[in-house]
């Protein structure tokens, strides 16, 4: 039997999911097939609606070698495992004459730990473990969550937190899960044979396609000990997020609370001298953290340096002592010891990294307020350390010994792929060299006609925005735009403070249009309510720039209050910008403008999500039309029709609103007639 062609396979897969083939999807599949067959690397930009998951799954499955697919969001992971892969495998089975297995793999803390569930949680204040189910009041939210998880443990096949619906709080989940450092190991654990995390790893070893997340991919690359099975092809979806996710995994944090927790956990497991040494070091560190001022520490102050060295040395002493001291009075001593060791090692590693003072690291001090009463991020101070860049790490760990395909709707910034390529450690496209990964960038376009479906409006008449300045003219403009659009507005703000001020002001100005504000409810609930009522507006910051998918009349105006450059006092971004300038490059364009272009491209992508969508992206920042870098930013956005004519935009929004109202009225009338007929 002859091998089926890619067009045959793609047609079968698209038919199985009830879709239609699109030229961009075909072009993408062909480019992915070429990259995999040639063992090369590919960056492919595929606009919303292209059907990019099938564009990479079909050629990957046809190739027959193990593939790892890494995504940034839970929603896409679930879509792949629950919808796209089952249907695609079923459709391709008769043609391929085999049925590829697939599996999802996450970090250990995402799975229920049976040891924690049955044996209890190590107690910090006393020896041994305590029963978290007895400790929590059964009428409290925590108690109810714990009891529900105990029942769920008897039913679940995966133990995956994301399969538990409705979900539970981070605090509750922490009672029944462990990190990789805290895990006893399958061979030492009484529940090793039934372990959900181990079962997931075993399924992944047998699967042809393994779906995971960017964070686990980063851990696999950074820590050296492989957590992903050996694979020949890596596909990174939502690839515009990869650098920030890898940076997050490679960032260390040290807080007084974290250090004191390590002290409490280790206190009764080591000799008195070691415990006192760690206690003294912790107190010295905490005193200095109360005095420090926020900002980047280009050089570690002498007193802080001494405190960190004392902390590092004390942790080292405790780590050695934990390994030699045994106390038979401690219930389930191995589990208690393992958690204490994990806490102390974590403090030791960050303290040592900062005291070593690598020129490739950025260290800074910051103060933060509590987040929604969470016990996991209390108010106070933290010392953080992050890599200046992860490009070298990615070049070395990602682009060797496998073919890599990176895809997203936003990879082509300023008209080419080189900006994103550089952040990934890739030389400009076409660069030759023995140690230079060869790659190709392909833009397969979008099925949408952006010039007919959308308008990009820049409010050129507004005053240039000043940092934290009063923007009364911007609020006037925003009010008029929302009124013209009849609500239907997604407001994307450069800071949470700006979103809050705008929501407060507009709620009093135009009470007829409900304003939803990020943080007042869960994100999922906010988006659901926004989609349900076309007169409603939704205001917020970072996660809304990338996390909203509301096709139809509820989102016909997307407003950006200003170009989302990083804050000038952002320690990591400013350090990266300075490093580029010292190397002779343009730090502003390489770091700040690239950051803004990526966010704006993602934000503008919220407008057109389906072929029938119409609307306006309004940027209330004159710099997009007047500054020299404006052309770079505009070239990163969808090819909307461009204008600075405020009157024309209001007329267009009013016309779009009128048409939407007419459609809604017709649908309501048809619904009423249907109900009466029934």
Buried (B, 14 or more C-beta within 10 A) or exposed (E): EEEBEBEBBBBBBBEBBEEEBBEBBBBBBBBBBBBBEEEBBBBBBBBBBBBBBBBBBBBBBBBEEBBBBBBBBEEBBBBBBEEBBBBBBEBBBEBBEEEBBBBBBBBBBBBBBBBBBEBBBBBBEEBBBBEBBEBBEEEEEBBBBBEBBBEBBEEBEBBBBEBBEEBBBEBBBBBBBBBBBBBBEBEEBEBBEEBBBBBBBEBBBEBBBBBBBBBBBBBBBBEEEEBBBEBBBBBBBBBBBBBBBBBBBBBBEBBBBBBBBBBBBBBBBBEEEBBEBBBBBBBBBBEBBEEBEEEBBEEBEEEBBBBBBBBBBBBBBBBEBBEEBEEEEBBBBEBBBBBBBBBBBBBBBBBBBBBEEEEEBBBBBBEEEEEEEEEEBBEBBBBBBBBBBBBEBBBEBBBEEBBBBBBBBBBBBBEBBBBBBBBBBBBEBEEEEEEEBBBBBBBBBBBBEBEEBBBBBBBBEBEEBEEEEEBEBBBEBBBBBBBBBBBBBBBBBBBBEBBBBBBEBBBEBBEEBBBBBBBEEEBEEBBEBBBEBBBBBBBBBBEBBBBBEBBBBBBBBBBBBBBBBBEEEBBBBBBBBBBBBEEEBEBBBBBBBBBBBBBBBBBBBBBBBBEEBBBBBBBBBBBBBEBEBBEBBBBBBBBBBBBBEBEEBBEBBBEBBEEBEEEEEEEEEEEEEEEEEE
